Amino acid sequence: MKKLLMIPGPTPVVDSIREQMARDTVAFGDPGFIDDFKQVLKDLKELWSCDGEAFVVAGSGSLAMEMALANTLQAGDKLLLASNGFFGDRFIEIAERKGIDLTLLQAEWGQTITPEQVDDKLKDGGFKAVALTQVDTSTGVLAPVRQIGEVVAKYDDVLFIVDGVCSVGGEPVDLEADQIDVLFTGSQKAFGVCPGLMMLWANQKSLARREALGQIPEYYCDYQKWLPIMQDPAKYFATPPINLIWALQESIRLMKQEGLEQRYQRHEKNAKAMQQAFEAIGFRILADKDHRAHTLSNLLYPAGIDDLAFRTKLAEEGVQAAGGVGQYAGKMLRVGHMGNADQHTMIATLAALERTMKHFQSDFELGRGVSAYLSALEQS
Ligand SMILES: Cc1ncc(COP(=O)(O)O)c(C=O)c1O
């Protein structure tokens, strides 16, 4: 049976993107490739309203997290971290290793830090940046980025850094409209490209901060090393992942063809229908109803179901889903529904979940999830 890739990243890679990975690799100085790379950077800046620079670098989302902090803060600088879970907390170690002076706001898992909480802390003064994860993949919570951006913007010298690894390309986000200074993501989530690339947007204000820092300890993730290449991809700093950049170009072409607004609406409609279906199957959704992500769902099992046994059976039924992390390890099923995964895939996933549930609960009535999904879509 074909295995459906329904973990929250990597997500299914459609044929036209995969074909780019299989192309004959050319020299990074090839004029055709240089034009393609330029187009990718131009599109990224335009689509997410960046007046500064977009960076496309080989590496995963964690590299982008480090790059964001390394180029905006130095040892002793004050960072306010608004964490909604495991990935928000990942900033703690990065900041500590750099000697950044960290103030931590941590939401109970399933809830989000509010704009008021951020404002209260910022009033203490002296902060250089606020970091926030738009969708924390450990909880499935969608943070109120726009409202927190409005708060941060009241404080002149404070940069707003947003981890969009599980959101960009699936949830509405925009540097200008959300007053974000640094935004980043990875190729493997809502862009629907294989893992291996990070994309980071830095606006003019945050580029000026980098200038002011002078020499920084980092080498590979120093903006100064990459800026000449992002401004002119004919130049060399470190070998670009040529086929992945072509794959990204195709992913962006698909996004432009669909339209970003339509893409966000598709994600929202689909997520709401999937979430009704999950509940009809018997799962409980961890995230507060008002703050649910549209890119994935974090599900709590009905009583008596063992996580590992369930996921093992689900894999036999043809669906790969993820377990929980941190305090929800062994207690949660995480299902991705973002990027280019289509409705056929959603229905097949729900049917496999139902067959699996039936295996553990003999009185489970098949069809409940699929029916809830179809009805919800029809009504939306
Ligand atoms: C919100 C968020 N931030 C950061 C990361 C880290 O990205 P990566 O695993 O690509 O290093 C992830 C990974 O799932 C994530 O979901």
The ligand as a Gaussian input file, in Angstrom:
#p B3LYP/6-31G(d) Opt

LIG

0 1
 C        7.506000      25.674000      14.470000
 C        8.805000      24.981000      14.215000
 N        9.943000      25.657000      14.380000
 C       11.128000      25.096000      14.150000
 C       11.235000      23.787000      13.738000
 C       12.559000      23.194000      13.488000
 O       12.693000      22.932000      12.127000
 P       13.645000      21.782000      11.569000
 O       13.165000      20.480000      12.113000
 O       13.442000      21.906000      10.085000
 O       15.015000      22.123000      12.007000
 C       10.077000      23.041000      13.538000
 C       10.130000      21.647000      13.109000
 O        9.162000      20.938000      13.018000
 C        8.834000      23.668000      13.782000
 O        7.706000      22.987000      13.599000

